[in-house]
Structure formats: structure tokens, C-alpha cells
Amino acid sequence: MEDAIRQALASVQTEDLVVEAVRDMIKDEIKRYIRGKLDDNPELKRDIKAAVADLMDAKAREYYAMARLAKNGVELGLEIMPAEMRDRLMRDVSKLIEKEINQMFDKV
């Protein structure tokens, strides 16, 4: 066990550990400084929180729009596909979904 620990430590360069530790300490100090400034200015802190909420809302809307575009792309693909191929694909997809749902119920 002791040899395994020594080998693991030997494989990690000490310089890398020191640089990483110093980098983490600097990040922590910067975070403390920023938090202190925000605590001193509650209005700015509220505005930043609101802006972050707006950003998250915008991202959610973006993902929703992308999902809608993907769905519409699939629908368009099905529309231009020959009927027999579309029917076969729909059966295969239905079987796959049924299989996945059954597996979900089996786990519950």
C-alpha cells in the first residue's frame, strides 16, 4: 500500500501541484474580493442576479427553439420520404419506444 502511494505521488510532478494550489488560492481570493464588492452594493448584486436569470431564460428559449427546429426537420424528412419507407421507419421507432418504456417500467 505504501509503495502504491509513493508511486502515485512520484508520478505527479510536485511543480504542477504547487502551481495548481497557488492558482486555486488566487481564484479564491478574487472570489472573496468580488463577493465583498457585491455585498457593499446590494442594488448591483440584485441587478446581476436578474441579468443571470434573464440569461438562463434566454438559454432555455434557445434550447426550446432548437428542439422545435429538430422536430420540424424530422417531420419534413418524413414528408419527403416514400410512404413504404416512412411506414417501416414509424414501426421501427414505435418498437424502439415501446422497448424503452417497458425497460423503464421494469426498473420501477
C-alpha positions in Angstrom: 0.0 0.0 0.0 2.8 2.4 1.0 4.6 1.6 -2.3 1.5 2.3 -4.3 1.1 5.7 -2.6 4.8 6.5 -3.2 4.5 5.6 -6.9 1.3 7.7 -7.3 3.0 10.7 -5.7 6.1 10.2 -7.8 4.1 10.2 -11.0 2.6 13.6 -10.1 5.0 16.4 -10.6 5.3 18.5 -7.4 5.6 21.6 -9.5 2.2 21.0 -11.1 0.7 20.6 -7.7 2.2 23.8 -6.4 1.1 25.8 -9.4 -2.4 24.4 -9.2 -2.6 25.1 -5.5 -1.5 28.7 -6.0 -3.9 29.1 -8.9 -6.8 27.9 -6.6 -5.7 30.3 -3.8 -5.7 33.2 -6.3 -9.1 32.3 -7.6 -10.5 32.1 -4.0 -9.0 35.5 -3.2 -10.6 37.1 -6.3 -13.9 35.5 -5.5 -13.7 36.9 -1.9 -12.9 40.3 -3.3 -15.8 40.3 -5.8 -18.3 39.0 -3.2 -17.2 41.8 -0.8 -17.8 44.4 -3.5 -21.2 42.9 -4.3 -22.2 42.8 -0.6 -21.3 46.5 -0.4 -23.6 47.2 -3.3 -26.9 45.3 -2.9 -28.5 47.0 -6.0 -25.7 45.8 -8.2 -26.0 42.4 -6.7 -29.8 42.3 -7.5 -29.2 43.5 -11.0 -26.6 40.8 -11.7 -28.9 38.2 -10.3 -31.7 39.5 -12.6 -29.4 39.5 -15.6 -28.3 35.9 -14.9 -32.0 34.9 -14.6 -32.6 36.6 -18.0 -29.7 34.8 -19.5 -30.9 31.4 -18.2 -34.4 32.2 -19.6 -32.9 33.1 -23.0 -30.8 29.9 -23.0 -33.9 27.8 -22.2 -35.8 29.6 -25.0 -32.9 28.9 -27.4 -32.9 25.2 -26.5 -36.6 25.0 -26.9 -36.3 26.6 -30.4 -33.6 24.2 -31.4 -35.7 21.3 -30.3 -38.7 22.6 -32.3 -36.4 23.0 -35.4 -35.2 19.4 -34.9 -38.7 18.2 -34.6 -39.8 20.1 -37.7 -36.8 18.8 -39.6 -37.8 15.2 -38.8 -41.4 15.9 -39.9 -40.1 17.4 -43.1 -37.9 14.3 -43.6 -40.9 12.1 -43.1 -43.0 14.1 -45.5 -40.5 13.7 -48.4 -39.8 10.1 -47.6 -41.6 7.4 -49.8 -44.7 6.1 -48.0 -43.5 2.5 -47.5 -40.1 3.6 -46.1 -41.9 6.1 -43.8 -44.3 3.3 -42.6 -41.4 1.0 -41.9 -39.5 3.7 -40.1 -42.5 4.6 -38.0 -43.0 0.9 -37.0 -39.3 0.6 -36.1 -39.4 3.8 -34.0 -42.6 2.6 -32.3 -41.0 -0.7 -31.4 -37.9 1.1 -30.0 -40.0 3.5 -27.9 -42.1 0.6 -26.6 -39.0 -1.3 -25.7 -37.5 1.7 -23.8 -40.8 2.3 -21.9 -41.0 -1.3 -20.9 -37.5 -1.2 -19.6 -38.3 1.9 -17.6 -41.3 0.2 -16.1 -39.3 -2.9 -15.3 -36.9 -0.8 -13.3 -39.7 0.8 -11.3 
